[in-house]
Every structure is written in structure tokens, then in C-alpha cells.
Amino acid sequence: MQQKPASSLSAVQVAMLALGALTVVFIWALFVYQTTTSRTEALEARQSEHRNLALVVSESLKQMTERAKIMGSLVIDDPKQELAGFERLLALLAEDPVFNRLSIYDGNGTLLYASHPDSARTNLSSWLLQLELHLENYGFVPQLPLRSEDPESDRDTPGWRLPFLVPAGERVPAGLARLILIELDIGYLAGLLQHVELGPKGFIQVLDAQGDEWMRADTSGVIVGGIPVPRIQPALNGRVNSGQSTFQQGDERYQYVFVTRAIHGFTVSVTQPYGEILGPLRSDQRKQLVLNIVMTLLVGAIVFWLVRALKQQQSVLHALQLSEQKNQQLIERLESEHARSSRAASIDHLSGLYNRRQFLDIASDTLGDQRLNRRLAALMFIDLDRFKSINDSLGHQVGDLLLQAVAGRIQRLLGPQDVAARFGGDEFVVLLADDRTESDIEQWAAGLTSHLSATYELNGTELNSSPSIGIAICPRDGQTIESLVRCADAAMYSAKKVGRGQYRFFDQSLNLKDVEEFHLEQSFSEALRNREFVLHYQPQVCLDSMEIIGYEALVRWQHPEFGLLFPDRFIPVAENSGFVIPLGLEVLRLACAQIAQWQVEGISAQPVAVNVSPIQLTQAEFCRQVLEMISEYDLKTDQLELEITETAMLDANAVESLHCLKAAGVKLSLDDFGTGYSGFAHLDAVPVDKLKIDRSLIAKICNSHDDSPIVSSTIILAKRMQLKVVAEGVETRDQLVHLKVAGCDIAQGYHLSRPMPPADLPDFLRAFTGQLKEYQPLMELFGEGLGGAGRDSSGQLL
């Protein structure tokens, strides 16, 4: 039973798909991991850079405030010396590029001195409380004041100066002795950031203790406005604190890092968007993404190819399995067919008995065993009487039923070691083995004859038939199956000649030739259907010109068993069985067809003479059939010549047919003249054109002065009756010369040419033309020698 192809993938294919999927997952997992790691590292690295930058900036601011503190130490409480201190501060301020302005206030925040009086703050009372708290917490250190407490500050506009409050002098119970307000140049600070990599959108902020922005700058300078940044709540404990965070602004995310110096009250924050931080990384990530896509496609293609290859291999293996199954089924079928064909080859399909070939094999072994055990064996050849007439009258179906019934009756009489077969047609063969005497064999044959002669009821029809049985006994009549079959066949033929429903034992006096004639008679009908008859052509030569002027068509039977048979073997059988009439028509058809074929091939179409049986001439429709055949092949009537025998002249119907053919232009010849009972007196009754002297008279010619006076006289008399004379059976050169001298017109015989098939005719014509030169001088010599012998007006010898 054939298996259907598996629709699901095999384990190997699933493993391939799983391996490919794992490879793809690994590639993308590695890509995600590398991307995440690179992003994290890039952000952390930038955080570290920004933290360092914030520390540097905060440290710079701290150092600036320390310088401001040192400057503030120049301011003392002694009023006499205070003015000189102010002057020194102005000198230092002019030399320092960082400090832009300087103002000095008393403990209550009242302005005492300003480097730029016009723009100086007149009062710092709003910052004093903050400063007091700062002093309590951190001591005398400079501080960035709160921008929210600056009454002169506009939070919507950038501050161009960064103020630091520096306590100066000794602290008194009433408060601080002096306050110094130093304002740093923000532009200077922003210029320091030109060489710092912050990106187009990155910036740095300086915030007060509450997180309010005092300054925002980037690498290009001070920034006015900008994106809002979430408020930072710096830690107010410790000297230096740092931190980082992120925020979302629109579609962009930012990272910022800050460093707080609580002791000085300011915070430095560095902010940069993720896009700028991760920008260089994204280019590499895009390349890696393209590479991953290519690798994924490559892995997918490889897996697809492997799965497809495995699937094709699986299909091939499945096809091989199916092929193997089909081959196995074919082998089993062939074995079954061989067994069936062997049985069919050994069994006759109609009767169920062995056929001829199988019977001969089995019977040979059985016969060998009988001879080894010194026992008699009898072979019976059975033929049904009148079977042909039953077939023709009642049909082949009834005939087949009769054969089956006969086979059944034979089988029921067989012993365990007996063998029966149907040779074909209505012929059955039985080999009797076992231990039987000749009397037992005869008794069995009598019982078989009686049994087969009983009435048959076939399809509601009662039918009577009888067998003719021939019996041959081993070892008396033959030692082999083949010889026993021949002897039993001859005995059967003898029984059939005696009468129906008889059996006969073989006797040496039986003529085996009669058996052959019987078989020829039985196969005549099939031979006509199979076109087994052929024509050979013997040239007829004109003795005056030594040219071929016609041919006689001689029929042959190409028998499948006996080979090529000549007319003397089958013509008598045909005349006795009535087959001579269809045989004669077949010969006429073959002759007309050959003349037409010669015309097509361009060979000179000489008249062809065909022998006609007297029985055929007596048929009323014979003349019409001949003329229709000539017309069918588009021939002229003088291209066909019919040869009749003397017997035809004795029948009135035959003579009437001859006159009809003569009137139509068909040439007639009287064949075998001199062997029958007629004479020249009968020639007046038939319209013949030629007289053919029989070969028995020609054979007596030896070219002496007294040779065959009958031939010479016949030639003279035929000439007197205006008939052409044809000599048959010319076999020697002397006979040819004598016939020429005697005045014979035409000769044919083995000396000139044997009968030949049509295919040999072209070669013969070429060869005969070359041989003609040998006869010409001799014919001329004899012609002159006979010139004074005296001839009549017709050219005959006197």
C-alpha cells in the first residue's frame, strides 16, 4: 500500500528551522544588547564628562570667590585706611578680567563704595537675612545670593553679571562690619566654554541655592531664553554634591548633570539632549542594523535552502520509496502475469485443455515414464465430423459451445495419469497412460466414440456430432510423441474416409501422403484469406527474334508448415474439394495486379498467360468476373491470356465462356495438347489463338532426322489453322534448334528460364539480353540452310 507524502516537516527540517531561528534571535539579541550597552556607556561617559565639566566650572567659581574674599580682606574697619583699601581694590579690579564690578556695603546693606556708581545696587537689605543664615551655617565664605531676593533682577531676561556676596572685616554684635558685592563677567565665563564639546543644543547653567537660574551659556556664548529645565533641589549639606537626571521636552529627551557647592550657595548644571549624545553611536548602530538585516536574510536564505534541499531530498527518498513499492508491485504483477501468461500459454482458452505446445512437453515426460515402466501408451487423434458445416450453418458461437462440450466429455473420461489437449479447430489429442492393455485401449476408444456421439444440447438446440479417432500405440507405432501424433493423424484420416463415428488403429499400410492432402484441404480456406498463394513467371520466347513476348503465371503455395508447394501438390486437392474456383480467381487477381505493377515500374508489360481449370470455365459468371478484374486494374484485354485444357472443349458451358472471352479480346491458348482425347477436329469448336504442345512430346526431341514426327506434324497442322504454336518444357539447345527448324513460334522451358518470382525479373531481362547474341548466328545459319527445302506461302516446310 502506497504511503502518502508527509505534509509536516521532518525532524531534521524542524531542527534546521529551530537552529536558524536561534541564530537569528542570537544575532538580534546581541544587536539589542550591544545597542543598549553602547547607549548606556555613551550616556554614562557623557555624564562623567559633564560632571567633570561641572566640577571644573564650580571649582573655577569657587576660586573666583576665594580671590574675591582675599580682595575683601583689604577693606578694614579703620575709616582712615578704608579709602586707601578701596583704591587698592579698584586697582586689582582693573587688572582682573573676571571681576566686572565691585561694590562695598556696611553691615546694614547701605552702599559705601561702588566701582560703577550708576549701576550699583543702593541697598542689599533683601539679601542680609540670607547672608546671616549662610554665615551661621558655613562661616565667612563668599556666597551666590538668591536671585529671587534680588529686587533689581528680571527673571525673564538673562543676567550678564554673576554676583557674589563676600563678608569682609570682623563680625560685630550688630552684624557684619562690611559687605563686598563682586559681580563676575558672565561673558568671560561663557568664552571659557568655547573649547568644550556640548553640541548644538547642550548648555551649562549656574543656579542659586533654590535652583533659580543665574546664568545659561553654551559654546557660542550666553543663551537668552531656551528650553525650560526642571527645577533642581540641590543638597545643602556637605561641601560638594553631584547628581544627574533626565527630562522630556517635546519629542526630545535631555540628560543633565549638576554639581552643588552648598557652602558657596551655587550649583553648576550641564544639560545635553540624548540625540547629540547618542548621535555618533547611531551611525554605527545603523550600520550594525543593516549588517544584522543582511545576516538575518542570509541565515533565512540558508535555512530556506537547507529546508528546501531536505524537502527535495525527502521527496526524492519518498519517490524512491514509491518507486520501490511500484517496482515491487510491478514485480508481483509481472510474476502474476507470468504465471497467468504461462497458464494461458499452456492452456487452450476455449476448451480449458492443454494446448499443442504444452501437451507435447507434458506428454513427452509421461511417455518417458511409460517406457521406463515398460507399459503401453496410446495416443488418440480426435477430429469432429461435420464441424465445418456446423460452424457455417449455426454460427461460431454454437461451434465454440460444441468444442467446450466435447472437451468436458473427454475430461470426464480421463484417468489420473492421462493427458488431453486441443490442437486447434476441432482437433483433440488424448494420451492414455497408466497400466492398460491394447484391449483396454480399444475399449476406452469405443466408449469415447459412443460418449462423443451422444446428442448435445447447446443454447436450447439439440445437436448430433460424432468423432473420427485415430489411435497410435507406443512402442509399436512410434517411440516419440511427434511420431505417434503423425501415425494417429494418419489413422484418424483413414477412419474419416471409412465413415463417421469410427476409430482406427494405425497400420503401416496407411498412406501418409493422404494425411498431408487432408491437412492441405483443411488449410485451403485460411490460405486464401491470408494470401499465401504467390505467382512465379516463366518467360515465353519468340524463336524468330529470340525476344521475350510473354510470361506464363505458375501458382505456388507458400505454406507456413510445408514451405513452398508446387501445383502438383495442391491443385488435385483443390479440384476435389471445390477450392479450385476461388483459387483460380485468386491467381487471376495476382496476375492482373502484377501486370499493373510492371506498368507503374516502367517494365515492358508483356501478356501473361494464366491456367484456367475446366471446372472454373463451366461457371456462368466466369466471363464477367474476368472482364471486371481486367477493368479493375485498368488493363487491356490482350494483356491477359487464358490457358485451357482439352477437357474444356467437351463442355458446352465452358465453350460458351470461351466465346465470351474471345469476343472481349482475351487471348486463349490450348494447353497440354497431345495428352488428352481431343484432336484437331475439336479445335474448330473453340476460338483459341495458340496451341501449346505438351512437354512430354518435346522431351523426345533429340535433333535427329526422325525425331518426333508428331511434333513436326502438329506444328504444320496448327500453322494451317492459323494458330501460333508454343512448345513447353524446352530443356536443351538441340530441342530449341529443332523447334526453330520445324517452324515453332514460341518456346518456354528450363533451357531458357526457370519460373521466377517477380522481384527477379529485372535482373533476368538484363542477363537474357546478353545471352541472346549466342543464339543469333545459329538461328541465321539454320534459316539459310532451310531456304532451299521448300516452304509454302505460310513459311511451312513442304
Helices and strands as residue ranges (DSSP letters): H 11-72, H 79-95, E 99-106, E 111-114, G 117-119, H 125-138, G 147-149, E 161-172, E 175-185, H 186-191, E 203-207, E 213-218, E 221-222, E 241-249, E 252-261, E 266-273, H 274-346, H 356-372, E 377-384, H 387-394, H 396-413, E 419-424, E 427-432, H 438-453, E 456-458, E 461-463, E 467-474, H 481-498, E 503-505, H 512-529, E 533-542, E 547-559, E 563-565, H 567-577, H 580-601, E 608-611, H 614-617, H 622-632, G 637-639, E 640-644, G 646-650, H 652-664, E 667-673, G 680-685, E 690-693, H 695-698, H 709-720, E 724-727, H 733-742, E 746-747, G 758-760, H 761-785
